[in-house]
Every structure is written in structure tokens, then in C-alpha cells.
Amino acid sequence: MGQHVRAGELDIWTEQVGEGPDVLLIGGLGDTVESWQFQLDGLADRYRLTAFDNRGAGRTAMPEDPVSVEVMADDAAAVLRALDIASAHVAGFSGGSIISQELALRHPELVRSLVLQSTWSVPDHYLRRWMLFARWLVEVAPSERAFLEGFFLDVYTARAHNDGTVDQFIEEVLAFPHQQTTANFQRFLDAMLDHDTTDRLPEITAPTLVLAGGRDSTSRPVLCRAVADRIPGARFAVMEEEAHQPFQEIPEEWNARVDAFWHEVGPRAG
């Protein structure tokens, strides 16, 4: 059962399950606690997992203050401190992986290890154009369903579209009672557009695993590899047949991969 925790000056919706070493899960654009359901269900027998709604998503409000990746990383740090978690294995995907990078840079003492799924250090020309496309698509799509059908073309594999998996995800999103507003969707995107960690990545000391989807047309393997190459000792792997969010499409394989990494680096790593 989730709850709001007071993190700084913001009430952030969190959910915590399981027992064991602490894991913090950080979602991406518009995603909430529910985006991590396969991990909350599949790893709770080995870890204490904490997920939360980023500001402006789900049950966490969007303050009027300017939004930045740094601010959202500080939100994540505040969640850990509010829950008396001294340090955690941190996993983030897409925009959440950028927040995770910044968390490791700004609050290294809180990060035991990093898993960065579908990440980048700075948007290249292609990714920047895709972000701008998503920014106006959410405003002009004829319906929320039409927006999701279009947006998810670059998020999930053709396999998931054709076998009905994406349709099921869309129904769940449409039924969710805490919809993100168009303005908050755009404010999150705007925070990502010009954020650049390239020169600071070598400062990350936490053991790091960078995962890419071989069929991801947005945060492509070349962008993910560039991150891994700049973080000392980082490991890099491509899930060749997967797209942007393999932790949802093939959760058992994804969970096993990160579980093996966490087990290897150990609870005291970082």
C-alpha cells in the first residue's frame, strides 16, 4: 500500500515492498509507481524496493517552481532520507536514468550501485527531435488513446504491439485515475532537452550497469554505450531484440539480469 512521504517541501507518493537490501526505482516520462509493477512483484522476495511518482506524475503534485533534472534528483534523495534509507541500489529507465545519473553525482553517499536502462548523457540531434515530436504530439492528438498508440510506437517492440501487450498497457493507462496533465508532461520533457552529464560522468563512483535495447529507436545503443564508456568500470549490455522498456516486456529476464548484478556488487558496494 502506497503513501505520501514528506520529501523537502513536496509530498511524494511512494510504494515500498519486500525485505532485503534497499533498491530505489526511478521512472521516466509520465511514468508512476505502477510502471515498475513487474519488479515490485518479481523482486520483493530478495530486496526492499521503493518506487515513487516523480513530481508532476501520478499522485505527486507539480510545484510552480522551475523543473530540472537536478531538482528531481534531489527529490529522489529526499525520498531515501525521509524513509531512513542510508543507501540503495538505484535503477532508472529513460528520463529516470538521467535522474539516476544526477542522483549519483549530487548524492553519491546514497547510491550503492546504478542500473541505467535506455539512457544517454545528452540528447543527440535525433533524440532531441523525438522529444520535441512527443512534446507537440501530446497536445494535438485527437484523443488520449490516439496519443498513447502513437507515442508507444517508439517505446515498445512490434512484437508487443502485435501480440496485444501494448493494448493492455493502454487500457491500464486510460483507467488510471491520476492522469498526468499535458503541461506537466511537457515540463518533464523540457527538463531533459538540454540536460548534459557528459563531462561529469567520470565522477560517478558507484558500480554501474548500462542496458540498451537493440531495437530502441530513441535512446539507441550508441547513446547508452557512450554513457558506459565515461563511467569508470561501467558494464554495458545490449538486449538485442528489445526496445525502450524491456523491464516491462520481458520482466523475468530483466529482473534476473539486474539481480545478478546487484548480487555481485553486494550490499556494501559504492
HELIX and SHEET records of a PDB file:
HELIX    1   1 VAL A   33  TRP A   36  5                                   4    
HELIX    2   2 GLN A   37  GLY A   42  1                                   6    
HELIX    3   3 VAL A   69  ALA A   82  1                                  14    
HELIX    4   4 GLY A   95  ARG A  106  1                                  12    
HELIX    5   5 PRO A  108  LEU A  110  5                                   3    
HELIX    6   6 HIS A  125  VAL A  140  1                                  16    
HELIX    7   7 GLU A  144  PHE A  151  1                                   8    
HELIX    8   8 PHE A  152  ASP A  154  5                                   3    
HELIX    9   9 ALA A  158  ASN A  162  1                                   5    
HELIX   10  10 THR A  165  ALA A  175  1                                  11    
HELIX   11  11 THR A  182  LEU A  193  1                                  12    
HELIX   12  12 LEU A  201  GLU A  203  5                                   3    
HELIX   13  13 PRO A  221  ARG A  230  1                                  10    
HELIX   14  14 PRO A  246  GLU A  249  1                                   4    
HELIX   15  15 PRO A  251  VAL A  265  1                                  15    
SHEET    1   A 8 GLN A   3  ALA A   7  0                                        
SHEET    2   A 8 LEU A  10  VAL A  17 -1                                        
SHEET    3   A 8 ARG A  48  PHE A  52 -1                                        
SHEET    4   A 8 ASP A  22  ILE A  26  1                                        
SHEET    5   A 8 ALA A  88  PHE A  93  1                                        
SHEET    6   A 8 VAL A 111  GLN A 117  1                                        
SHEET    7   A 8 THR A 208  GLY A 213  1                                        
SHEET    8   A 8 ARG A 235  MET A 239  1                                        
END                                                                             
